[in-house]
Amino acid sequence: MASIFKTLTVLAGALTLMHGAAAQDFPVDNRPIKIVVPYTAGGSSDFLARLVAKKMGENMNHNIIVENKPGGSTVLGGDYVARSAPDGYTVYLIGELTNASLVATRKDLPYDPVKSFAGITNLVASPLVISVHPGFPAKTLKEFVDYAKAHPSKVTYGSAGLGNTLHLGGAQFASQTGIDMTHVPYKGASQAIIDLVAGRIDVMFDLPQTPLPQIQEGKLHPLAVTSKERLDLMPDVPTTAEAGYGDFTFATRIGLAVPANTPDSVRETLRKAAIEAVNAPEVKQALADRAMYVATSETPQEFDKNLADAVATVGKLLRDAGVEPQ
């Protein structure tokens, strides 16, 4: 009996060592690492994923690909990653705010937006630009707020969907300024921009790169950017603080996560490669050209905490805005 026990102990130790070595040596085979993007190709998130995947692949000397899985306001892609093997070969491009909003907007969410994932690191932060149709009766942010207060619920703002970052930006601005706007969700920001240019909606709180061509052509009028400093992309546009609303800043944050229970050593390998990738000068410049600024996490655990904290903050914001799970 003692001999059998000793043999089993040796085998258990060997398996533990093998598992640790496999995690330490990740990636251990030629399977490509997939970065799952829960949006269609061609958007800002897809651009970020492909830029980072290419550089991470070079850093790790491994094939890293991007796989788009749009649908269900990111639920399709999130569910796919949550159900994937926790081995580091499936990575999720996760928007902190949009992911957090799912608890408040979905009744039938098939996974937990915090417990189903293990964070790697945040990658970037990006502010929003507040733009109106040129015919809107306000040329400054203060005039916009004054008009909205004088016409409660009459001002309409478009977004890329319920709980999307653009929706949250508008809802938070309304909450902090005491105005009442009507939210108009679209299937994507590009569709909302079309209606804003046509004057069918009044305002958008959008990522700068999306409305930039229309702003440059004079088809949209920017009121302010939600960053602490002016953007190089639109240096003549004031910040919200310069426009008289110093308490309001807003940025969307996008990072990388893996399925829960992925070994810490695998997470750390991916974290180092990702941070090195976004800090490469050419990558950093390409991101800045789209108003995306490198904002990495100190540790994977810090990113985990940010994801959890966002659920509480965003949930309250949406409940206060009258949003109910659907």
C-alpha positions in Angstrom: 0.0 0.0 0.0 2.8 2.4 0.9 4.5 1.6 -2.4 1.3 2.4 -4.3 0.8 5.7 -2.4 4.4 6.7 -3.1 3.9 6.0 -6.8 0.7 8.0 -7.0 2.4 10.9 -5.2 5.2 10.9 -7.7 2.8 10.8 -10.6 0.8 13.7 -9.1 3.9 15.7 -8.7 5.0 15.0 -12.2 1.6 16.1 -13.6 1.8 19.3 -11.5 5.3 20.0 -12.9 4.1 19.3 -16.4 1.1 21.7 -16.1 3.4 24.4 -14.6 5.9 24.0 -17.4 3.2 24.1 -20.0 1.8 27.3 -18.6 5.3 28.8 -18.1 6.3 27.9 -21.7 3.0 29.2 -23.3 2.4 29.1 -26.2 3.3 25.4 -26.2 2.1 24.5 -29.8 1.5 26.0 -33.2 -2.2 26.8 -32.7 -2.8 30.4 -33.5 -3.9 32.7 -30.6 -7.3 34.3 -31.4 -8.3 37.7 -30.3 -12.1 37.8 -30.4 -13.7 41.1 -31.3 -17.4 41.3 -30.5 -18.0 43.8 -33.4 -17.9 43.8 -37.2 -14.7 44.3 -39.0 -13.6 47.9 -39.9 -14.5 49.7 -36.7 -12.3 51.2 -34.0 -12.2 48.1 -31.8 -11.3 45.9 -34.8 -8.6 48.4 -35.8 -7.1 48.2 -32.3 -7.3 44.4 -32.2 -5.5 44.0 -35.5 -2.8 46.5 -34.7 -2.1 44.9 -31.4 -2.4 41.3 -32.7 0.3 42.0 -35.4 2.7 43.5 -32.9 2.1 40.9 -30.2 2.6 38.1 -32.8 6.0 39.6 -33.6 6.9 39.9 -29.9 5.9 36.4 -29.1 7.1 34.9 -32.4 3.7 33.3 -32.7 0.7 33.6 -35.1 -2.0 35.8 -33.5 -5.2 36.4 -35.5 -8.4 38.4 -35.1 -11.8 36.8 -35.2 -14.9 39.0 -35.4 -18.0 37.7 -33.6 -20.5 40.5 -33.7 -24.1 40.3 -32.3 -26.2 40.8 -29.3 -24.5 44.0 -28.2 -21.2 42.0 -27.7 -23.0 39.1 -26.0 -22.2 36.6 -28.9 -18.5 37.3 -28.7 -18.4 37.4 -24.9 -20.3 34.1 -24.6 -17.9 32.4 -27.1 -14.9 33.5 -25.1 -16.5 32.6 -21.7 -17.1 29.0 -23.0 -13.6 28.6 -24.5 -10.9 26.5 -22.9 -8.9 28.5 -20.3 -5.6 27.9 -22.1 -4.6 31.3 -23.4 -5.4 30.6 -27.0 -8.7 32.5 -27.0 -8.4 36.2 -25.9 -11.3 38.7 -25.6 -11.1 42.3 -26.7 -13.3 43.7 -24.0 -14.7 47.2 -23.6 -14.9 48.0 -19.9 -18.1 50.1 -20.0 -20.0 48.2 -22.6 -19.3 44.9 -20.8 -20.4 46.4 -17.5 -23.7 47.6 -19.0 -24.8 44.1 -19.8 -26.0 43.3 -16.3 -28.4 46.3 -16.4 -29.6 45.8 -20.0 -29.9 42.0 -20.4 -32.2 39.6 -18.6 -30.9 36.4 -20.3 -27.1 37.0 -20.1 -25.5 33.6 -20.6 -22.3 34.4 -18.7 -21.1 36.6 -15.9 -19.4 39.8 -17.3 -16.9 39.7 -14.4 -16.6 36.1 -13.1 -16.5 34.5 -16.6 -13.3 36.4 -17.5 -9.7 36.9 -16.2 -8.2 40.2 -17.1 -4.9 40.6 -18.9 -4.6 44.4 -19.1 -6.4 47.5 -20.3 -4.9 48.8 -23.6 -6.2 52.2 -24.4 -8.5 55.0 -23.3 -10.4 57.2 -25.8 -12.5 60.3 -25.1 -15.6 61.3 -26.9 -16.5 64.3 -29.0 -19.9 66.0 -28.6 -21.2 66.9 -32.0 -24.5 68.5 -33.3 -26.0 69.1 -36.7 -24.9 72.6 -37.9 -28.5 73.7 -37.9 -29.0 72.9 -34.2 -29.7 76.1 -32.3 -26.6 75.9 -30.2 -23.0 76.7 -31.1 -21.4 76.1 -27.7 -21.7 73.5 -25.0 -23.3 76.0 -22.6 -25.9 77.0 -25.2 -26.6 73.3 -25.8 -27.3 72.7 -22.1 -29.4 75.8 -21.8 -31.4 74.7 -24.9 -31.9 71.2 -23.5 -33.0 72.5 -20.1 -35.6 74.8 -21.9 -36.8 71.8 -24.0 -36.9 68.8 -21.7 -36.9 65.4 -23.5 -37.0 67.1 -26.9 -33.2 66.8 -27.6 -32.4 63.4 -29.1 -29.0 61.7 -29.0 -27.9 58.7 -31.0 -25.7 55.8 -30.0 -24.5 52.5 -31.2 -27.0 50.6 -29.0 -28.5 50.3 -25.5 -25.6 50.3 -23.0 -23.0 51.1 -25.6 -20.3 53.5 -24.6 -21.9 56.3 -26.7 -25.1 55.8 -24.8 -23.3 55.9 -21.5 -21.5 59.1 -22.4 -24.7 60.9 -23.2 -26.5 59.5 -20.1 -23.7 60.5 -17.8 -23.5 64.0 -19.3 -27.3 64.4 -18.9 -27.1 63.2 -15.3 -24.3 65.6 -14.3 -25.8 68.6 -16.1 -29.4 68.0 -15.1 -30.8 67.8 -18.6 -33.3 65.4 -20.0 -32.5 64.0 -23.4 -34.1 61.2 -25.4 -31.9 58.3 -26.3 -32.1 56.8 -29.9 -30.2 53.5 -30.2 -28.9 52.3 -33.5 -27.2 49.1 -34.6 -23.9 51.0 -35.1 -22.4 54.4 -34.8 -22.1 54.8 -38.5 -25.9 54.5 -38.9 -26.4 57.1 -36.2 -23.9 59.5 -37.8 -26.0 59.3 -41.1 -29.1 60.5 -39.2 -27.1 63.2 -37.3 -25.8 64.6 -40.6 -29.3 64.5 -42.0 -30.7 66.3 -38.9 -33.0 63.4 -37.8 -31.3 63.4 -34.4 -29.7 66.3 -32.6 -26.5 65.2 -31.0 -24.0 62.4 -30.5 -21.3 61.6 -27.9 -19.0 59.6 -30.2 -15.4 58.4 -30.5 -13.6 61.2 -32.4 -12.5 59.1 -35.4 -16.1 58.3 -36.4 -17.4 61.8 -37.0 -14.1 63.4 -37.9 -14.6 63.4 -41.7 -18.0 65.0 -41.3 -16.6 67.6 -38.9 -13.8 68.4 -41.3 -16.3 68.9 -44.1 -18.5 71.1 -42.0 -21.4 68.6 -42.0 -21.2 68.4 -38.2 -20.4 71.0 -35.5 -18.3 69.8 -32.5 -19.1 71.4 -29.2 -16.4 69.8 -27.0 -14.2 66.8 -26.3 -14.6 64.9 -23.1 -10.8 64.7 -22.4 -8.7 66.7 -20.0 -6.7 68.2 -22.9 -7.6 69.2 -26.4 -7.0 66.6 -29.1 -4.4 66.9 -31.9 -7.1 65.6 -34.3 -9.3 68.7 -33.6 -7.2 71.3 -31.8 -9.8 74.0 -32.2 -12.4 72.1 -30.2 -12.5 73.0 -26.5 -12.5 70.4 -23.7 -15.6 70.1 -21.6 -13.7 71.9 -18.8 -12.9 74.8 -21.1 -16.5 74.9 -22.2 -17.6 75.4 -18.6 -18.2 71.8 -17.4 -15.0 71.0 -15.5 -16.6 68.2 -13.6 -17.4 66.2 -16.7 -14.8 64.0 -18.3 -15.4 60.7 -20.0 -13.3 58.0 -21.7 -14.0 54.5 -23.0 -11.4 51.9 -22.0 -10.7 48.8 -24.0 -8.5 45.9 -22.9 -7.8 42.1 -23.2 -9.2 39.3 -21.1 -9.2 35.5 -21.2 -11.6 32.8 -19.9 -11.8 32.5 -16.2 -9.3 30.0 -14.7 -6.6 30.7 -17.3 -3.3 30.1 -15.5 -1.7 33.2 -14.0 1.6 32.5 -15.8 -0.2 32.5 -19.2 -2.0 35.8 -18.3 1.4 37.3 -17.5 2.9 36.2 -20.8 0.1 37.7 -22.7 0.2 40.9 -20.5 3.9 41.5 -21.2 3.4 41.0 -24.9 0.4 43.3 -25.1 2.0 46.1 -23.1 5.1 45.9 -25.2 2.9 46.0 -28.3 0.9 49.1 -27.5 4.1 51.0 -26.3 5.9 50.4 -29.6 6.4 53.9 -31.1 4.7 53.1 -34.4 1.7 51.5 -32.7 1.4 54.3 -30.2 1.3 56.8 -33.1 -1.2 54.9 -35.0 -3.4 54.8 -32.0 -3.0 58.5 -31.3 -4.0 59.3 -34.9 -7.4 57.8 -33.9 -7.6 59.5 -30.5 -6.7 56.3 -28.7 -4.2 56.7 -25.9 -2.2 54.0 -24.2 -3.5 53.3 -20.7 -2.3 49.9 -19.5 -3.0 48.2 -16.2 -0.4 47.7 -13.5 -1.4 44.1 -13.0 -4.1 41.7 -14.4 -5.8 41.9 -11.0 -6.1 45.7 -11.3 -7.9 45.2 -14.6 -10.2 42.6 -12.9 -11.1 45.1 -10.2 -11.8 47.8 -12.8 -14.2 45.5 -14.6 -16.0 44.7 -11.4 -16.2 48.3 -10.3 -17.6 49.4 -13.7 -20.5 47.0 -13.2 -21.7 48.9 -10.1 -21.1 52.4 -11.6 -22.6 51.7 -15.0 -25.6 49.8 -13.4 -26.5 52.8 -11.3 -26.2 55.2 -14.2 -28.5 53.1 -16.4 -31.0 52.5 -13.7 -31.1 56.3 -12.9 -31.7 56.8 -16.6 -34.7 54.6 -16.5 -33.2 51.6 -18.4 -34.7 48.2 -17.6 -33.2 44.8 -18.6 -34.7 43.4 -21.8 
